[in-house]
């Protein structure tokens, strides 16, 4: 259903500053906490003693302690102590590779042996003082692929977001979709249009007039397993649009990290990175507030869509040219799932062959 040999955003750093955090990711129940050195750790959310969720426990001096009987867990999933008991023989629980980078905590829910920090996408805007970022988290009861469809086809803005970022010119501007490797890109450009309310606010935030015609762009980039980064912005008309100088435009990157919880629910980490007035905290807060409202408008639509699909699983969905970005993104996901399936079957076959080998005792 979802690729597991990949890096997903698990949480934001401030979610695990104190007590442990329980979160299900790609169907895996995990508990996150910080060890004695302050590094993020992810273990299976299952106490090997009596099966209690470790996320209901607490952290003492960097050690995760089960809240049921006080079993202490090491960072690699091995029990290390328990009052009045010997626990060295307890079986280890699963531990998951974790990276804290770019303002997020990432987890690898698949084969730990394949986890590679180099496979984490580079986010230049997250490491530069020339950029500011503000965002949040929503829990949504829908298939993660429905959110990818939503973000790779912004036609819905005209209708779902009519009072914030929607405008009729979106319908009238045909999108173009391309792919290169595992990256799918859908772009849409609008010229000499009125700026919708959200972008008027952004123009004012950058010290620009908001009552003049603008050129607008939306460039959506999907990368696996389920990330969508969208270059968006408006520029005063006649100055080059997307390529306009910085003093003529307000542009940003909409950040969408979609982490599957189950087959029909997601953790949606959303935000916006901008490269104008990065030190203006009030502007960051204002944009974040506006963006939170915009994304909240998608929630009911996506959840009700999911309910319909579950109710009528055999009904075929139609595909139009505006759906190309979502369709091509799903093909990338399907290919990765098939690769994981084939590799898993191959490893299983190899292990079975080894187990069937009968040792031969040397003659004496």
Secondary structure by P-SEA (a helix, b strand, c coil): cccccccccccccccccccbbbbbcccbbbbbbbccccbbbbccccccccccccccccccccbbbbcccbbbbccccccccccccccccccccbbbbbbbcccbbbbbcccccccccccccccccccccccccccbbbbbcccaaaaaaaaaccccccccccccccccccccbbbbbbbcccbbbbbbbbccccccaaaaaaaaaacccccbbbbbbbbbbbcccbbbbbbcccccccccccccccccbbbbbbbbbbbbccccccbbbbbcccccccccaaaaaaaaaaaaaaaaaaaaaaaaaaaaaaacccbbbbbcccaaaaaaaaaaaaaaaaaaaaaaaaaaaaaaaaaabbbbbccc
